Amino acid sequence: MKLYNHSFNIPKSLLPWISELESLGIKSEKLNELNDVYEVKNLVENIKQTLFQDFKTSYQRES
């Protein structure tokens, strides 16, 4: 996992979540609205669930 290492004033508790967002293909230079660990964690989890549901739907066999 790539660690986010820009010179922004990002709390260390956000770094793993921002890195995970980048690994999902989401990168933003502006992080003003993602200033809470809870918000970022929920964003990551929601994106992962959406991707999983899309994958599951795409490969589900019809009965």
N, C-alpha and C positions, 0 to 999 in steps of 0.2 A: 504494500500500500504506500503510495506516494504521500509524503507529508507536505502540507501547505506551509510554505515558508516565505510569504511575501512580507514586506515590512509594515503591514497594517498593524494597528493595535488590536489584535485578536487575542482574546483570552485563551490560555493553553487548553482549557476544557473544551473549546470549540474545534481545535485543530483536528482531532480524529474524525469528527463528523463532517467537516469541510473536505477533508481528504476523501472520505467515502463518497460525498457528492461528486467530487472530481472523478472518482473511479466509475461512477455511473454516467459520466459524460456531461456533468453540469458544473460549469465554472462561471463565476461572476466576479467582476472586479469591485462591484459595489455590494457590500455586506451590511449596509446600515439597518436593514429590516431583519437581518438574521443575527441579532445580538443576544439571543437567549439560547442556552444549551437545549432547553426543552423544545423550543421552536425548531431548531435545526435537527434534533433527533427525530421529531415527529415528521418533518419534511422527508428525511432519509427513509424512514420506515414506510411512509405513504408511497413514495416513489418505488421502493422495492416491492411493496404489495401490488401496486398497479402493474409493474413489469411481470410479476409472477402470475397475476390473473390473466394478463394478455397472453403470456406463454401457454398457460394451462388451457385457455380457450382456443388458441390456435392449433394445439396438438391433441385436443380431445376428440376421440372417435365418436361418431354418431352411432347410436344404438339402433 
